[in-house]
Amino acid sequence: MCYAIMLYDPESNILSIELTRGAITHAREFGNLIVHLSGAGKPVLLEILDASSLTGGLAKIDPKLWRGLSSAEVSS
């Protein structure tokens, strides 16, 4: 089973991708990417700062359109 929740906040221009459920104990920053890690060092959450510069203009999309799409759970 694959688990992921993706959220985009147009006000802060941050794209968050929750990879798994779990407690976050620390984070590592790599430029515009922050990787939040569990105590075992496994990635739990990714945050992409200034996301619209990487994704071709997410911030230009009307926020009303994101209401229905702001959270998606993927399973297989």
Backbone as a chain_set.jsonl record, in Angstrom:
{"seq": "MCYAIMLYDPESNILSIELTRGAITHAREFGNLIVHLSGAGKPVLLEILDASSLTGGLAKIDPKLWRGLSSAEVSS", "coords": {"N": [[0.837, -1.179, 0.0], [0.587, 2.151, -0.89], [1.061, 5.355, 0.412], [0.222, 8.729, 0.422], [-0.162, 12.162, 1.019], [-0.914, 15.202, -0.393], [-0.54, 18.651, -0.129], [-1.172, 21.989, -1.031], [-0.39, 25.268, -0.243], [-1.433, 28.247, -1.221], [-1.053, 30.808, -0.164], [1.311, 30.761, 1.408], [2.874, 29.6, -0.439], [3.834, 26.969, -0.413], [4.411, 23.587, -1.034], [3.392, 20.656, 0.362], [4.143, 17.304, 1.063], [3.029, 14.537, 2.481], [4.496, 11.64, 3.323], [4.269, 9.399, 4.9], [2.553, 8.33, 7.857], [3.448, 9.452, 11.07], [5.6, 10.326, 13.838], [7.465, 13.313, 13.789], [10.792, 14.04, 14.273], [13.009, 15.522, 13.62], [14.461, 17.708, 11.096], [15.82, 18.21, 7.819], [17.32, 20.592, 5.739], [17.499, 21.362, 2.341], [18.269, 23.588, 0.329], [15.461, 24.783, -1.265], [13.974, 22.687, -0.344], [12.635, 20.912, 2.331], [13.114, 18.22, 4.383], [11.362, 16.319, 6.542], [11.979, 14.201, 9.22], [11.634, 10.963, 10.807], [12.334, 9.537, 14.087], [13.875, 7.361, 13.445], [15.134, 8.196, 11.219], [13.741, 8.125, 8.83], [12.072, 9.524, 5.995], [9.226, 11.522, 6.555], [7.689, 13.729, 5.88], [7.699, 15.992, 3.17], [8.578, 19.283, 2.291], [8.19, 21.748, -0.069], [9.506, 24.741, -0.64], [8.655, 27.959, -1.972], [7.16, 26.93, -4.073], [5.798, 27.454, -6.494], [7.719, 28.323, -8.272], [8.943, 26.024, -9.041], [6.964, 24.468, -10.098], [5.724, 25.66, -12.21], [3.928, 27.806, -11.796], [1.899, 27.476, -9.717], [0.932, 29.27, -7.822], [-0.464, 31.083, -9.299], [-2.884, 30.0, -9.848], [-6.336, 30.143, -9.244], [-7.276, 30.247, -5.875], [-9.744, 29.131, -5.132], [-10.086, 26.94, -6.752], [-8.403, 25.089, -5.616], [-9.653, 24.148, -3.356], [-11.172, 21.755, -3.549], [-9.154, 20.058, -4.247], [-7.075, 20.068, -2.5], [-6.203, 18.05, -0.838], [-5.141, 14.787, -1.244], [-5.361, 11.354, -1.153], [-3.43, 8.642, -1.964], [-3.583, 5.348, -2.915], [-2.536, 2.01, -3.49]], "CA": [[0.0, 0.0, 0.0], [1.317, 3.409, -1.003], [0.338, 6.413, 1.104], [0.755, 10.083, 0.249], [-1.107, 13.274, 1.051], [-0.274, 16.382, -0.943], [-1.245, 19.893, 0.15], [-0.52, 23.203, -1.509], [-0.883, 26.483, 0.384], [-1.076, 29.338, -2.118], [-0.614, 31.997, 0.575], [2.725, 30.609, 1.773], [3.536, 29.043, -1.626], [4.534, 25.752, 0.02], [3.828, 22.303, -1.381], [3.733, 19.657, 1.375], [3.818, 15.929, 0.685], [3.173, 13.627, 3.617], [4.834, 10.332, 2.761], [3.816, 8.369, 5.825], [2.133, 8.843, 9.156], [4.457, 9.196, 12.086], [6.14, 11.467, 14.564], [8.631, 13.977, 13.203], [11.719, 14.416, 15.344], [13.959, 16.512, 13.134], [14.333, 18.021, 9.675], [17.03, 18.608, 7.077], [16.991, 21.543, 4.679], [18.327, 21.306, 1.14], [17.759, 24.685, -0.495], [14.013, 24.987, -1.123], [13.362, 21.426, 0.075], [12.812, 20.522, 3.73], [12.735, 16.828, 4.61], [11.077, 16.066, 7.954], [12.36, 12.805, 9.444], [11.26, 10.27, 12.044], [13.465, 9.222, 14.952], [14.691, 6.352, 12.761], [15.747, 8.809, 10.052], [12.932, 7.896, 7.635], [11.296, 10.7, 5.596], [7.81, 11.52, 6.885], [7.06, 14.856, 5.203], [8.529, 16.857, 2.332], [8.03, 20.612, 2.041], [8.861, 22.457, -1.147], [9.315, 26.17, -0.471], [8.6, 28.687, -3.247], [6.756, 25.83, -4.953], [5.352, 27.87, -7.826], [8.868, 28.457, -9.168], [9.283, 24.686, -9.511], [5.827, 23.782, -10.698], [5.172, 26.395, -13.341], [2.929, 28.824, -11.486], [0.775, 27.075, -8.878], [0.405, 30.433, -7.117], [-1.327, 31.846, -10.2], [-4.175, 29.321, -9.935], [-7.332, 30.674, -8.314], [-7.343, 29.399, -4.677], [-11.026, 28.42, -5.066], [-9.929, 25.658, -7.443], [-7.644, 24.168, -4.771], [-10.463, 23.645, -2.232], [-11.524, 20.361, -3.76], [-7.979, 19.29, -4.623], [-5.965, 20.355, -1.596], [-5.747, 16.844, -0.167], [-5.411, 13.581, -2.03], [-4.706, 10.149, -0.633], [-3.165, 7.702, -3.052], [-3.3, 3.997, -2.43], [-2.513, 0.993, -4.551]], "C": [[0.882, 1.241, 0.0], [0.461, 4.507, -0.398], [0.999, 7.745, 0.802], [-0.387, 11.078, 0.327], [-0.344, 14.498, 0.577], [-1.156, 17.591, -0.66], [-0.456, 21.052, -0.427], [-1.191, 24.388, -0.832], [-0.475, 27.659, -0.492], [-0.598, 30.597, -1.392], [0.859, 31.924, 0.946], [3.562, 30.064, 0.62], [4.408, 27.841, -1.261], [3.728, 24.533, -0.415], [4.327, 21.285, -0.364], [3.285, 18.289, 0.893], [4.103, 15.042, 1.895], [3.35, 12.225, 3.056], [4.324, 9.182, 3.601], [3.323, 9.042, 7.092], [3.227, 8.531, 10.17], [4.938, 10.487, 12.72], [7.382, 11.997, 13.858], [9.532, 14.422, 14.344], [12.745, 15.449, 14.905], [13.777, 16.707, 11.63], [15.694, 18.395, 9.11], [16.583, 19.526, 5.954], [18.02, 21.451, 3.562], [17.806, 22.371, 0.177], [16.289, 24.913, -0.224], [13.27, 23.718, -0.707], [13.688, 21.16, 1.542], [12.281, 19.105, 3.868], [12.577, 16.64, 6.114], [11.223, 14.56, 8.187], [11.837, 12.266, 10.77], [12.516, 10.052, 12.891], [14.407, 8.21, 14.331], [15.351, 6.904, 11.506], [14.998, 8.6, 8.751], [12.15, 9.166, 7.285], [9.81, 10.519, 5.906], [7.074, 12.564, 6.04], [8.095, 15.613, 4.382], [7.827, 18.196, 2.197], [8.869, 21.265, 0.956], [8.506, 23.932, -0.999], [9.366, 26.842, -1.84], [8.195, 27.724, -4.364], [6.372, 26.28, -6.357], [6.522, 28.041, -8.788], [9.284, 27.1, -9.741], [8.172, 24.041, -10.328], [5.15, 24.559, -11.807], [3.998, 27.287, -13.007], [1.734, 28.369, -10.68], [0.133, 28.278, -8.191], [-0.534, 31.252, -7.987], [-2.714, 31.225, -10.334], [-5.103, 29.884, -8.865], [-7.459, 29.735, -7.117], [-8.65, 28.621, -4.54], [-10.929, 27.046, -5.728], [-9.214, 24.626, -6.58], [-8.499, 23.553, -3.679], [-10.799, 22.173, -2.376], [-10.328, 19.464, -4.012], [-6.843, 19.401, -3.623], [-5.435, 19.116, -0.87], [-6.119, 15.642, -1.025], [-4.654, 12.418, -1.411], [-4.598, 9.155, -1.777], [-2.897, 6.334, -2.441], [-3.328, 3.041, -3.61], [-2.397, -0.376, -3.94]], "O": [[1.809, 1.357, 0.801], [-0.738, 4.579, -0.667], [2.219, 7.871, 0.917], [-1.457, 10.852, -0.238], [0.739, 14.798, 1.079], [-2.36, 17.567, -0.912], [0.77, 21.097, -0.329], [-2.416, 24.503, -0.843], [0.696, 28.038, -0.511], [0.181, 31.371, -1.948], [1.582, 32.912, 0.815], [4.792, 30.06, 0.68], [5.542, 27.704, -1.721], [2.519, 24.459, -0.193], [5.532, 21.07, -0.233], [2.179, 18.134, 0.375], [5.254, 14.828, 2.277], [2.459, 11.693, 2.394], [3.986, 8.119, 3.08], [3.649, 10.199, 7.358], [3.849, 7.47, 10.122], [4.713, 11.583, 12.207], [8.231, 11.235, 13.394], [9.086, 15.099, 15.27], [13.29, 16.175, 15.737], [13.037, 15.969, 10.979], [16.591, 18.834, 9.83], [15.577, 19.263, 5.294], [19.229, 21.461, 3.795], [16.989, 22.074, -0.695], [15.899, 25.201, 0.907], [12.039, 23.698, -0.724], [14.85, 21.178, 1.948], [11.137, 18.823, 3.511], [13.539, 16.783, 6.87], [10.663, 13.75, 7.448], [11.628, 13.014, 11.725], [13.627, 10.35, 12.453], [15.598, 8.191, 14.642], [16.05, 6.176, 10.801], [15.54, 8.864, 7.677], [11.618, 9.822, 8.18], [9.213, 9.498, 5.565], [5.973, 12.312, 5.549], [9.217, 15.845, 4.832], [6.611, 18.242, 2.008], [10.095, 21.328, 1.049], [7.358, 24.329, -1.202], [10.035, 26.358, -2.753], [8.793, 27.701, -5.441], [6.603, 25.547, -7.319], [6.341, 27.917, -10.0], [9.904, 27.035, -10.802], [8.428, 23.166, -11.155], [4.098, 24.147, -12.294], [3.14, 27.507, -13.861], [0.626, 28.84, -10.937], [-1.082, 28.302, -7.999], [-1.325, 32.038, -7.466], [-3.624, 31.854, -10.876], [-4.698, 30.076, -7.719], [-7.721, 28.547, -7.301], [-8.675, 27.566, -3.906], [-11.606, 26.103, -5.317], [-9.39, 23.424, -6.778], [-8.116, 22.527, -3.116], [-10.713, 21.423, -1.404], [-10.458, 18.24, -3.997], [-5.754, 18.881, -3.869], [-4.323, 19.142, -0.343], [-7.259, 15.502, -1.469], [-3.448, 12.5, -1.179], [-5.578, 8.874, -2.467], [-2.066, 6.201, -1.543], [-4.048, 3.244, -4.588], [-2.362, -1.373, -4.661]]}, "num_chains": 1, "name": "protein.A"}
